Amino acid sequence: MAAYLIADLTVHDAAGVAEYRRRVPDVIAQYGGRYLIRGGAMDVLEGDRQPNRIVVIEFPDVAAAHRFYDSPEYAELIPLRRKTCTGDVLIVEGAEG
């Protein structure tokens, strides 16, 4: 069953995050992931939450999403993301059918 890595990020250093954005797609692909959402315009229809930059990456399953996040390749990029962005990152199991 597919799983999704979802991030809601606030970018504090646009120039600095460019290096992360350049390097991370190859690592995502290496672990079977693909972008479904990578920023973009959004409308909040209900509630008070004000998300910033939403990213959704699909993986074949939860284990693959964790392999990506825990990989040595991504471990090199996490400090760069944390230096230039703040926010929440989670993995969610998809629905069957």
N, C-alpha and C positions, 0 to 999 in steps of 0.2 A: 504494500500500500504506500502510495506517495507520502512524502513529508515535506514540510515547508519551513525554511528558515525565514523568519520575519524580523525586520529591523525597522525601528522608528528612530531616525538619527537627526540630530541638529549639527550641521557643519559649522565649525567655528573658524576654520582656516581653509578656504576654498583652494588656495594655491597648494597648500600642503597635502590636502586630500587627493590631489590629482595623481600623485604617485601611487597611492593605494588603489584608486580606480583603474589605473593602468595595469597594475599587476594582479589584482584579485580575480578577474574573469578566467584566466588560465587555470588557476587553482580550483575555482568552482567547477569548471568543466572536467578537470582531472578526477574529481570525485563524483562525477555523474550529475552535477547540478546544472540548472539553466535558469536564467532570469525570467520571471514572469512580470515583475514590476521593478522598475529602477528609477524611483523618483516620479516626477510627473505631477500634473495638476490633480487636485482632489477637492471634493465637496463634502463637508461634514454635514450629514443630514439629521443626526440626532445626537444629543449629549453635549457635554462641555469640553470634551477632549479636543485638543488642537495639535494633531500630529504634524510633524515637520517633513522629513524626507522618508517615505515608506519604500522599503525594498523587500521583495518577496522572491525567494529562490526555491525552485522545486528540485527535490532529490528523489531517487527511486524509493527510498524508505528512510525511517528514522535512523537506522544504523549508518546509512550513507551520509546523512546530514551531520551526524556526530563525527564520522571519520573525517569529513571536511573540516569541521570546526576544531577538532583536536589534532589535526595534521601538523607535521613540522613545517610544511609550506605556509599554512595559514598562521601558525604561531609567529612567524617572522613579520606578518602583516598586522597582527592585532595591535602592537604598540603604536604603529603608524595611524591606524584608525582611531585609537583612543586618544592620541595626541591631537588629532584634528577634528574629532566628532565626539559628541556624547549622545547617549540614548539607550534604548532597550533592544536586546536581541533575544529571540526565542525560537525554539523548534516546536512545530505543531504537526501532529499526525493527521493525515488527510482522511476523508470519509470514504467508505466503500461504496462502489456503485456509482 
